Amino acid sequence: MFDAESKTPPRFVSAPLPLGKPHPPVIPITSHSLKVACSNCNLRELCLPLGLTGEELAQIDTLVNLRRKVKQGSALYRHGEKFTSLFAIRTGFFKSCVATAQGVEQLTGFHMAGDVLGLDGIAEDRHSCDAIALEDSEVCVMPFERMEDISRNIASMQRHIHKIMGREIVRDNAVMLLLGSMRAEERLAAFLLNLADRLQARGLSRSDLVLSMSRAEIGSYLGLKLETVSRTFSKFAQDGLIEVEKRNIRILRSDLLHDIAGRTHCA
């Protein structure tokens, strides 16, 4: 999104932030770059419904008025912050997490380019988790009130929002299955296969994975101890299913990983 440049002096668009918090980096948006915001984005099929007319795309192009950069380790939003917008990940990788009663971080999801963040805030008008960048990232900010206005005029947009919400429900159910009934090897195999599927949907290799998350973060998400995650990675490598070099994973036998996972997927 917003790759086109214009000779017109840039104008800056800002969004309200909680008091006492510094403004995030704001990208200058020209009238021309705003016009081609979503319609020319190579991730639009992941963020937007298919089959939109030119007039409908023109309406949706007015939706995104801000791009926001988030440095590795920084929060896009925090638990308890007021909900105002959804965020389409343009580049980078995020984790969503909550703190347990004991103050321990529990990961609830990993999110890559093309995913939409912020749905957790719709129900109560406040975010129910933290969204933290695992690498330098960039998001497109979509004010939710504007999304609702556009959805009233474009039925396919409304259906797409419902589809995104439904996908979150399916993801939650898959995670519950992982945590409730699968052994460590099954959990990790399903996790790797899901990442591979998601990368393939974005036109990337499904066999060469670069993990933005640490082994400890994978363990938190899968309900496993760090030692168990490391030991299972080593076993998969010894059995010839994968090659491991630090955070670089090459899947050699996806068929055997499928057999281990029972063809269960998690997001």
Rosetta blueprint (number, residue, H / E / L):
1 M L
2 F L
3 D L
4 A L
5 E L
6 S L
7 K L
8 T L
9 P L
10 P L
11 R E
12 F L
13 V L
14 S L
15 A L
16 P L
17 L L
18 P L
19 L L
20 G L
21 K L
22 P L
23 H L
24 P L
25 P L
26 V E
27 I L
28 P L
29 I E
30 T L
31 S H
32 H H
33 S H
34 L H
35 K H
36 V L
37 A L
38 C L
39 S L
40 N L
41 C L
42 N L
43 L L
44 R H
45 E H
46 L H
47 C H
48 L L
49 P L
50 L L
51 G L
52 L L
53 T L
54 G H
55 E H
56 E H
57 L H
58 A H
59 Q H
60 I H
61 D H
62 T L
63 L L
64 V L
65 N L
66 L E
67 R E
68 R E
69 K E
70 V E
71 K L
72 Q L
73 G L
74 S L
75 A E
76 L E
77 Y E
78 R L
79 H L
80 G L
81 E L
82 K E
83 F L
84 T L
85 S E
86 L E
87 F E
88 A E
89 I E
90 R E
91 T E
92 G L
93 F E
94 F E
95 K E
96 S E
97 C E
98 V E
99 A E
100 T L
101 A L
102 Q L
103 G L
104 V L
105 E E
106 Q E
107 L E
108 T E
109 G E
110 F E
111 H E
112 M E
113 A L
114 G L
115 D L
116 V E
117 L E
118 G L
119 L H
120 D H
121 G H
122 I L
123 A L
124 E L
125 D L
126 R E
127 H L
128 S L
129 C L
130 D E
131 A E
132 I E
133 A E
134 L L
135 E L
136 D L
137 S E
138 E E
139 V E
140 C E
141 V E
142 M E
143 P E
144 F H
145 E H
146 R H
147 M H
148 E H
149 D H
150 I H
151 S H
152 R H
153 N H
154 I L
155 A H
156 S H
157 M H
158 Q H
159 R H
160 H H
161 I H
162 H H
163 K H
164 I H
165 M H
166 G H
167 R H
168 E H
169 I H
170 V H
171 R H
172 D H
173 N H
174 A H
175 V H
176 M H
177 L H
178 L H
179 L H
180 G H
181 S H
182 M L
183 R L
184 A H
185 E H
186 E H
187 R H
188 L H
189 A H
190 A H
191 F H
192 L H
193 L H
194 N H
195 L H
196 A H
197 D H
198 R H
199 L H
200 Q H
201 A H
202 R L
203 G L
204 L L
205 S L
206 R L
207 S L
208 D E
209 L E
210 V E
211 L L
212 S L
213 M L
214 S L
215 R H
216 A H
217 E H
218 I H
219 G H
220 S H
221 Y H
222 L H
223 G L
224 L L
225 K L
226 L H
227 E H
228 T H
229 V H
230 S H
231 R H
232 T H
233 F H
234 S H
235 K H
236 F H
237 A H
238 Q H
239 D L
240 G L
241 L L
242 I E
243 E E
244 V E
245 E E
246 K L
247 R L
248 N E
249 I E
250 R E
251 I E
252 L L
253 R L
254 S H
255 D H
256 L H
257 L H
258 H H
259 D H
260 I H
261 A H
262 G L
263 R L
264 T L
265 H L
266 C L
267 A L
